[in-house]
């Protein structure tokens, strides 16, 4: 597939790096020649220096024969105009735009057949907010991802001593959950290495476990894999920008929320628009301010300013003062490795959220949902099965009969609105939504082939 990416910032660069490994033909466009030179040498991709929305730049980048155009520059306006130009001048089939401003995003009249032609909208602030909200709703989780209209979740957590299932074999787990629909452990990483899964595999304290279950069963399963984590009540948000304000609005009716920002004008605006959030003027890493706001009694501290260093420092200060859980918005991937063990519990990546929103449109077959995991090394996919026993590699076959690629697990099936946690003798039917975990991304193409319908199948 030929893909033109407009914008070589953190999202564009990370996206190009993810896609080049899948053997796509990538052309990256930006006004920063040095940045393009750096990425070209690193990734061996095509580059064009120029303004992303200019017709001459798009023509030089190959928009006329591109399969997809992804506009992720820092400007909503440039992204929108570039998509319209690609449609009007070059008839590019699929156009994806990152749009941050709610003034645009919420005005549906702007888009459509007779208006701006954008096929897919990516709003990183909304995606990050949803991500953090799920983490707060599921104390102790490292990641919570939704599938099948939120009926199925994939959860990542680290097991702790005292968990009921710690020390148990995978083959023994089912008897502990007779009152649930069950769950499927999709992967276990031990000391950052993927370990083989079979009935004799023993869960150990400190394992990073990814499991898939029906939404209503998530909490009892989490509590069995680690010690009980009390629900969160008190939240401090550092940063009153788009993400901070959106997050406060999403949380303030169910939690005690305080928001800290350094800009007095912005604080005034927030105090007028937020109903129950306490808005504080100050520096979120100020020790005296945090002490005065009872940081030691705070459950979650979320640093979501547009400054990575400020987020890291604020979280480290909050952790020293006794905050239970700290989350930092980190845009530079190089920082993620550095902060491990620093007192920051979870690093939130807007690039990862944006890329996940794009990947579903790059996958072959009927793929409706994709989440990028472990910094792009793994993926969770929701694919729809079509065809019959003759035309499909999965329909009409039990799990034991399906030749799954290595490092791939089928974790759940949604059939006519009902969640099924499958076993070896569960057969897949046409129109089933199948949720898979692919622990090694190099097997994605093999997974896609499973769900492609052939005219004849041998």
Beta strands, then each sheet from edge to edge (+ up, - down):
strand 1: 2-6
strand 2: 25-30
strand 3: 46-49
strand 4: 68-71
strand 5: 94-98
strand 6: 120-122
strand 7: 141-147
strand 8: 152-158
strand 9: 183-190
strand 10: 193-194
strand 11: 208-214
strand 12: 234-238
strand 13: 256-261
strand 14: 278-281
strand 15: 300-303
strand 16: 325-329
strand 17: 346-348
strand 18: 367-373
strand 19: 378-384
strand 20: 408-415
strand 21: 418-420
strand 22: 433-438
sheet 1: 3+ 2+ 1+ 4+ 5+ 6+
sheet 2: 7+ 8- 11+ 9- 10+
sheet 3: 14+ 13+ 12+ 15+ 16+ 17+
sheet 4: 18+ 19- 22+ 20- 21+
end
